[in-house]
Every structure is written in structure tokens, then in C-alpha cells.
């Protein structure tokens, strides 16, 4: 089995991560990050290819305060720009 590049793993993690954030499933966020082998910081910086939104933006737009707190405590940049 060929190993995916870290960029490919990150891109494949973004859609389910953003879906979990939008739905407020903060517990799933950790699972997706562990499954993909990427850090919360890397995932938060990687924008969704369709919307251009980063993880913090998705959680903020969806008004998921617990998920926002979770991402910020994991080291995500509170000043991330869209």
C-alpha cells in the first residue's frame, strides 16, 4: 500500500473535519485529526478547496463555540484570515 503524502492526507481530512465542526461534533474533530495523522494547527490552516474557509472560520460561522475553544486550545491561530 502506497503511503499518501502529508498534503494529500491533509486535504482528505479537511472535508470530514469541516463537516464535524459545522455540526458541532467536537469529539469527532480529534478523531479525524488522529486518523489523518495531522495536527489541529495544520488542519486549521488548510482551507477547504471549495469554500476557501479554514476550520476556525467554519466553527465561527456555525456558531460552535465549544469547537472554537477546542481548536484554539489545540494551538490554532485566532488571527487566521479568510
TORPA-282320 format. One record per residue (C-alpha): residue in three letters; x, z, y. Coordinates in steps of 0.02 Angstrom, whole numbers, plus 50000, padded with zeros to 5 digits. Layout:
% residues N
ALAXZY
...
END
This chain:
% residues 82
UNK500005000050000
UNK500724994750166
UNK500825008050298
UNK499975004350463
UNK500935005150624
UNK500605020250733
UNK499745008750860
UNK498565001950725
UNK498165019550665
UNK497805024850843
UNK496645010050876
UNK495715013150712
UNK495485031450760
UNK494765028150933
UNK493015021850889
UNK492545036250773
UNK493385048650891
UNK492385042451040
UNK490775042550936
UNK491095060650888
UNK491445065351069
UNK489895056451134
UNK488825065451004
UNK489645082151041
UNK490365084150866
UNK491955092950922
UNK492365098650746
UNK492435080450691
UNK493685076650830
UNK495035086850742
UNK494615078650577
UNK494805061050647
UNK496445065550729
UNK497145073350570
UNK496515058950466
UNK497335046250580
UNK498935056350599
UNK498885055450788
UNK498925069150918
UNK497475073051033
UNK498595068351179
UNK498965051051108
UNK497145048151064
UNK496565053851235
UNK497735041651321
UNK497185026751216
UNK495685018051295
UNK494285010651194
UNK494624991851186
UNK492814987651232
UNK492415000151369
UNK494135004951432
UNK493625023251425
UNK494815036751363
UNK494245051751259
UNK494115063351410
UNK493035050651500
UNK491855049051352
UNK491655067851337
UNK491375069451525
UNK490105055351536
UNK489165062651388
UNK489235079851472
UNK490025087651317
UNK490885102551398
UNK491445110451234
UNK492295094251183
UNK493105092651354
UNK493775110251340
UNK494395106251165
UNK495345090751223
UNK496085099751374
UNK496645114351266
UNK497475101851149
UNK498525095851297
UNK497575080751362
UNK497905076051543
UNK496495082151655
UNK497015069051782
UNK496815054151665
UNK496205038951759
UNK494955025951703
END
